[in-house]
Amino acid sequence: MDYFYQLMGVADVQDLDLSSPQSWTFVIMLTVALIYGVMLHQLYNVYYRENEPVDASLSRSLILLTPALMTIFWVIQFSLPLSVGLLGTLSFVRFRSPVKRAEDVAFIVIALACSVSTAIVKPLIGAGLILIFLIYSLTRNFFRPASLSGKNFAVLTFNTKMDTRLTDLESEIRKARCRSFEFVSSRTYDGITSFVFNIANLRQVHLSDLTHRLEEMDKGSSINVFYPNGRLGS
């Protein structure tokens, strides 16, 4: 039995006692990791704000992901066999749905970094990373170009099965007298490619012209336009 505990990286059965300092350290770090997950959940909404589509499922999963990863790293750091076995176990883990944006992957990596920092009992590293990302998010949102704010600001999504180039879409948007716009993201899933744009000063008279031009590119396309927080002016 002693050999078994040594093999698994547990020197003594008493190490599993909740009254031991190491166990209380784990509980504290697990709580900190959970707090970091909640902070990342809020930071996700701050980062995208109201101008871009938000993946609510990914946002909520950050709360569960951070403490779960922290627990994994906490356990395997005391056992080499568990570390090797984890490599084989995680090889079967796959994303069942594609991640829409590279920025979404960045949030997962930040959650991973926060988990590692708490697992090695250095939570200030994770706190500093979240603080840096928060400052960047606030700067990105509140100091963005004035042309992408105010009334008549719209978010356009263009869904097509055709092999459509981004430059062609941008050309049609300009022809519809939409000078101030920003390409947000694109993704392909089940043969359908979705393009997302932020467009400023998209008035109703320009909207009809724009949708007509996009429909001419692909008769079977799906075009969606919405104005966040009712920012459609007269």
N, C-alpha and C positions, 0 to 999 in steps of 0.2 A: 504493500500500500504506500509506503514511503517513497518507493521508486516511482509509483504512479504520480504522486504529487510533484516530485521533482521533474518528471517528464513534462507535466502540464504547466510547470513554472510556478507551482504553489509549494512553498517550503514547508508550511505547516497548516493544519486544519484551522488553527486559530486565525489565520489570515482571512478567512471567510466570515469571521465574526463581525457583525455590524458595529460592535463596540470598539473595534480597532480604528486607529487614526486614518489608516489608508482607506477604509470603507467610508468614513465620513468625508474624506477628501473627494472620493468618487461622487458621493451624493451632492456635494457642493458644486463640483465641476459640471455634473449633469444638469443641475439647476441653471448654472451660468450658460451652458450650451443651449438650453431651452429658451432662455432670455435672448440669446443671440439669434435664435431662429425666429422669435417674434419680431425682433428688431429688423431682421432681413425681410420679413413679410411686409412690414410697414415701409421699409426702404424701397422695396419693389414698386409699391404704389406711388411713392414719391418720385421715383426715377422716371416712370412712364407718364405719371400725372394723367391729364385728360386728353393728351394729344395723340396717343398711340394705343392700339389694342393691347389689353392686358390679359395675360394667361392666368386666370384666377386659380386654376388647379396647381400650376407651378408655384404660385405665390403662397398658397396654403401648405404645400408640401415642404416648404422651407422650414416650417415650424417643427415638423416631424423629422425631417432629414438631418438637421444639425445635431440634436441629441442622439439620434440613432447612430450616426457616424462616429460621434464622440465615444459611445459605448464600445463600438467595434475596435477603435484604435486603442482604447484603454485596456481592453482584454488582450489583444494580440501583442502589446508591447512587452508583456511579461512571459511570453511563450513563443519560442521559435517554431515549434510544430504547428501551432495555430496560425502563425503568420504565413507559413508555406501553404497550409490547407486553405487559407482564405483566398489565395490567388486562384486556386482551382474552383472554389465556390463562386466567386464573383465573375468568373468567365462565362457563367450561364445567365448573368443579369444583362438584360437589354432594355433599351427604351422602347416601349410599346407604341409610342407616338413620337414623331420627329419633333425636335426642339426647333421652334420657329425662328429664333434670332440668336446670333452669337452672344448678344448681351444676356440672354436667358442662361446660356452656358456659363457666363461669367458669374452669375448669381450662385449657381451650383458650386463653382470652384471656390467662391468666397465662403459658402457654407462649409465646404470641405476644409478650408484653411482654419476657420473658426473651430471646427471640430478637433483638428489636430492640436491647435493651441491650448484648448481646454484639456485634452487628453494628456498633454505633457505638463499640465499645471502651470501654464503661462498664459492666462486668459487675456492679459493686456495686449498681446499681439493681435488677437481677434478683435478686441475693442478698438485698437488703433486702425485696423483695416476697415472696420465698419465706419469709423469717424471720417477717414479719408474718402470713402465712397459716398458718404452722406454729403460732404462738402462739394464733391464733384457733381452730385445729383442736383443739389440746390443751385449751383452755378449753371448747370446745363439748362435748368428749367426757368430760372428767373432772369437770366441774362441772355436768353435766346434772342434771335433777331426780332425786332418789333413787327416785321412784316408777317410773322407767323403767329400773330395774336390779334385780339380784338374781335369785332363782329365779322360775319361772313367767313369765318374759319371753318374748314370742313376736312373730314377724313374720307378719302376715296379708296375703295377696294375694288380691284379688277380681277375677276376669276375667269381663266380661260383654259381650254384644252389644247390650244394651238401653241406652236413654238414661237412665242412672241418675245421680241427683244425689248429691253428696257429703253433703249434709245428711241425706238419707234413710239413707245407710249409717251415718253417725255416730249417728243416732237408734236404729237397730237394735243397734248395738254397746252403747249405753248400756242398752237394754232387756235385754240379756244379762248385766247386772250387771258390765260392764267399765267402770269409772269412769276409770281412768288409761290413756289411750291418746293416740297422737299420729299425725296424718296426715302421711305422708312424701312421697308423690308420686302422680301419675296420668299415664298416657299412653294415646294411642289409636293403634293400628296395625292395618291391614287390617280395620277395622271392629270391633275388639275393644278395649275400654277396660279398663285394669288400674289398680286402686287398691292402694296399699301403706300399711299401718298398723303402727305399733309399739304393742303392747298389753302392759301390765304386769299381773301377777297373773291371768294367763289359765290357770286351773286346768282340769283335765279336765272337771269338772262344768259349768263355764261354757262350755267349748269346744263341747260337743255342742249346747248351747242356741244358741250363736252361729251355728254352721254351719247349724243348722236354720232359723233366722230368715233368714239370707242366701239359703239355697236357696229359701225361700218367695218372696223378691223376684224371683228368676230361676231357673227350673228348669234352664235350660241353662247356668248359670254354672259357672265353675271356681274352686274355693276351695282355697287352699294355706296351711297353717300350719306353721311350723317354729320350733323353739326353739334359738337360737344356743348353741353350746358345751354342749349338753345341760342347759340351765337349766330343765328341767321338774322341779319339786319333787314332793313327795308330795301 
